[in-house]
Amino acid sequence: MDAFVRELTADNEADSLVLIHAEQCFEALAQYLIHFSDLFKDQDFSDDEDYAEWEQGLEEHMSKLLDGDVEPACDLGQLGLDKLDPEHLRDFLGWFVLRETSDSDVLHAYAKALTAWVEFMHGRSWLNKSEYLGFTEILADVGPSSERTARVSQVLFHFVRSGTGVSPRLRAQRFSRFVEGHARVSALEEGALHFNFENQGEEIGPVLLPQVVLDLIEVGDVFDIELGLRGDSWVMVDVGPVYPQCVYVEVEEYQGLEKLS
């Protein structure tokens, strides 16, 4: 990573978008790899004394965090490049970064920076042809999908704050029910979405949206969302990140990496 940034900084013809965001991208990638990937396993505790010491350290860390005195740890130690899997980059762009921002320009810049980094490593024979193809295929898949869902999240955030286009006949009615959580888009039809929530034994919908927004959404996308039933209509009450289907799959389908916390 450092070698790539040094060469990028020295290159007068470097892509300005990549140059601006490369270090920020790598810092975020390091945070993901350390705290959420399967590369750094949780600490095992031999006895209650070890656990009490860890718990005390966590308490102190939280206190410093509240005071604004803590910077996120980004030291990857001696982690070898051979430990990095293409699925780590899919998980990073399509899940971790989308948890932090709905800025599609940032997603685009990160995808370009990671693609340039993969090209850099392949050019120095640090990745063989098979590894190179694996990384480039993943980035070509998850990059555009993450940018798309970031735009969906950003647009829907403003849509919800502006009242979700609720018709005059519904505005005086109280909500009779709320459903919230991670919901997968199960159908797109007749200007509306249908959702399946985790552990919810029913399909929720239809949820009416402007067609220009529906055109950005794909079946299988997963929303962090709250819906409210008003009369006989479901409306969006709140919305968070939206994840592309290529990352957020059903548990029984998932053959990738284990997320840690």
N, C-alpha and C positions, 0 to 999 in steps of 0.2 A: 504493500500500500504506500509506504513512504517513498519507495523508489519511483513509483508511478507519479506521485504528486510532485516529486522533485523534477522529473523529466517534463511533466506538464507545465510547471512554472517556468522552466527554461525555454520552452517551445513558443516562439513568437507567433506561430500559426495555430496554436491550440484553440479548440472550440471554447469560446468565452463562457458558454453555459456550463460546460464541464469544468472549466477552470474555477468558476465561482463556487460550484456546489460540491466538488470532489471531496475536500476535507470533511465537510459537514456530513456527506454521505457515508464516508468511512467511519466517522465517529459513531453514527447511528448504527451502522452495520456491526461495529464492535460491541455496542451495547446489546444488540439483538443476540449476537453469538454468545456473549458472556451470560446474559440473564435469561434468555428464552430458548436458545437452541439446545440440542442434545449433546453438545460438545463439552459442556462443563456441568458435570453431575452435582447434585446437591451433596452437601457435607454429611457424612455419617457420624453419629454421636455414640461414643462408647458407654457413657454413663450420664447420670443426671447433672453432674458437675459441668461437663462439657456443654450440655444443652443450656444450662443456666448462664454460662459465660456467653454463649451465642445470643441468647435472648437479651442479655444486658447490652451487648454490642448493638443489637437491632434497635433497642430503645434509645440509645445514644445517637444512632444514625438518624432515627426519625426526628429527634429533637433538633439536630443540626439541620435537617432538611426543612423543618418548619421555620428555622431562622435564616434560611437561604444560604447556608454555609457549605453545602455539599455539591460537588461536581460529580456527574455520573462517571463510574469507572469504565475506562476504555482500554485497559491493558490486556492484550491477548496473550501475553507471556510468550512461551515458545511453541505456540500452536502452529503446526505444520500446514503448509498449503494443501497437502494431500488429504487433510481432514475435511476440507471444504467440499461440500456436495452441491451440485446445481440446485437441488431442492432447498438449500439454505437461502439462495437468492430469490427463489419463488416465494418462500415464506416471508422473507424480509420485505420485498416490495409489495406483495399482495396481501400481507397481513399486518406486519409490524409497523411499517411506515403509514399505512392507512389508519392505524389506531391513533397516530400522532397528528396527522394533518389531512385535510381534504383539498389541499392546494394541488391541482393537477399539474401546474407548472413545475412544482418541486418533484412530483413523481416522474415527470418527463426528464428533468435534469438528472435525477438519480439513475434512471434507466440508461441514459446516455453515458453517464460517468462509469457505471458498472460495465457497460458494453465496451467502452474504451479501455478499461482496466483488463478485461478478458483478452482483448486484442493485444494489449501490451504484454501480458503474461505468455500468450501463445507465441508472440514474436520473439521471445527470449527462451523458448522451449521449456518453460516452466509448466506448461500444459501440453499434453500430447494431443493428437488430432481428435481422438475419441472424447477426451475431457473437454476440449475446446468446443466441439459440436454440442456436447451436452449443455454447457453453460450458455452458448449462444441461442440454442433452441428454447431454453427456459426463459431467457430474457425477452426473446421475440414474442413469446406467448404471454408472459405476465406483465410486461411493460405497458403495452396498449390497454390491456384489460384493467390494470390498476388506475391508469389515467382516466379511463372511462368512468369507473365507479367513484373515483374522487370527484369528478364533475357531478355525478348523480347526487352524491352526499352534499356537496356545496349548494347545488340548486335546491334540493329538498329542504335544507336548513332554512333558506330564505322563504321557501314556499310555506313551510309550517309557521314561521314567525309572522307571515303576512295573513294568516288565517285559513290557509289551505283551500281557499276558494269555496268556503262553505256557503251554500245557497241560503237566501233569506228565510225560507220556510224552516230551516234547521237551527238557525242561530239562537232561538229562544228555548230550544229543547235541551234538557240535561242529558249527560251521558248515562247510559244504563249499564255499561260494562267497559272494562279496559283489558287489553291484552298487551303484554310487553315481553321483550327478550330478543333473541336471535331468530329471525324468520327467513326462510328460504322462499324465493319467488317460485311458485308452483305453476302459475299460468299467467299469460298476458293475452287479454282478449277484450274486445269491445271497449277500448279506452280505459281499461282498469287492470289492476293487479290482483292476484290471489296469492295468499301466503300460507305456508305451513310453519308453525312454530315448533321448537323443540319441546318434546313431552306434551304436545297439544294434539288431542285426538280428533281434530277437525280442521277443515280448510277455512281460513278467515278471508273474507272479501265479499264482493269486489271493493277495491279502494280506487276511487276515481282520481286520475291525474291528467294534467295537460299532455297532449300527444307528443309535444316536443320533448318532454321528460321521459315518457314511455319509450320513445325511440332510442334512448340511451341505455335502457335496462334490458337485461337478458334473463331468461328462465334459468334458475340455479343460483343467481346472485343472492347473497345473504345480507340482510339489513339488521342493524341494531336499532330497534324501532319500538314505539308505543302507539297502539291504535285504540281508538275509542268508538263505541257504538252509540250513535245518536239517531234516535228514531229507528229506521231500518237501514241506515247507511253507516259504513265504517269510514272514519277519517283519521288522518295522521295527527297525533297529538305531539309527538316528539320523534326525532330521528338522529342517529349518530352515524358511525362509519358504515359504509357499504363495501362489501368484499366481493371480489369476482368469483364466479363459480369454479374457475381453474385452481383456486387455492382452498376454498372453503367447501370441502366435500363431506358427505355423510361419514360417520365414524366407521361403519362397516366397509366403506369403499376406500378408506385412507390407508395408503401403503407408504407414506412418506416419513417425515421426521416427527419426533416427539417434542411438543412444546413444554418448556419448563417455566416455572414462575418462582 
